[in-house]
Amino acid sequence: MATIKQWVAGARPRTLPAALAPVIVGTAAAAANRDVEEGTKGANLGLALLALIVSCCLQVGVNYANDYSDGIRGTDEERVGPVRLVGQRLADPANVKLMAFTFFGIGAFVGFALVALSQAWIMIPIGALAILAAWRYTGGDNPYGYRGLGEVYVFIFFGLVATLGTQYTQIGSITAVGVLGAIGVGALASAILVANNLRDIPTDSVTGKTTLAVRLGDTRTRQLYLGLFGVTILCTLLMAIWRPWAPIGLLGLVIAWPGIQAVRSGATGKALIPALGLTGFAELMWAIWLFAPLAR
């Protein structure tokens, strides 16, 4: 029977920056829209808090869902990295599945409250699609995470949807700054998964989990990882058209340098684990450093 510490580890708290960053950037983009003279709306911290709860619940839910689905398929038995509750036979698969849907349920409940308060009703079907996509990532008969589409899911739902959804619920519209921020968030969130799948190429190739990294191979996966950072850098620079101080956000990416070096140097296996944590932390720090230049 899994301990509380193992259940917490199974939730993979180190992935939470991917849930925090889009809400921070979306709120900053909402704040950038405020114009007293024109009477346009700005950031709403109450709605931002609800969006943050939804984002974190979906992140934890998808982590437990992946643990369950990968575990019952046997693809987690030989992996390096964080605790696998099902793969390491630490918890009953049914209980892990229950935890996944518990967090999905909490996220849906809080999400409905967010929509009701903001009157952004279009977010209900989008949110439902996000939960379905979270489950189908590695769950169901034909999971798209096993077909090399995981990064697409992360880019869309933990980048575009989470960031622009946050902005839309606060101001009722989407701006160019918000779109650029969403693309930047999505690129970094995808980079986390790319680093994870780069590490797991040897085991995924054997177990039949055909991730994008398996399809691309080692060298091109490393190039993709670096390219995703390039996308975020470009988006940050383009934000300067509307917010001249936006490039300050690039300071947040500096912390990822050791991880970038590990990927560039050809590190494999456990040597790539720091790259995952540093990429996630860099995404969060980029969002934090970007907040003031956008919101001022």
Buried (B, 14 or more C-beta within 10 A) or exposed (E): EBEEEBBEBBBBBBBBBBBBBBBBBBBBBBBBBBEEEEEEBBBBEEBBBBBBBBBBBBBBBBBBBBBBBBBBBEBBBEBBBBBBBBBBEBBEBEBBBEBBBBBBEBBBEBBBBBBEEBEBEEBBEBBEEBBEBBBBBBBEEEBBBBEBBBBBBBBBBBBBBBBBBBBBBBBBEBBEBBBBBBBBBBBBBBBBBBBBBBBBBBBBBEBEBBBBBBEBEBEEBBEBBEEBBEBBBBBBBBBBEBBEEBBBBBEBBEBBEEBBEBBEEEBBEEBBBBBBBBBBBBBBBBBBBBBBBBBE
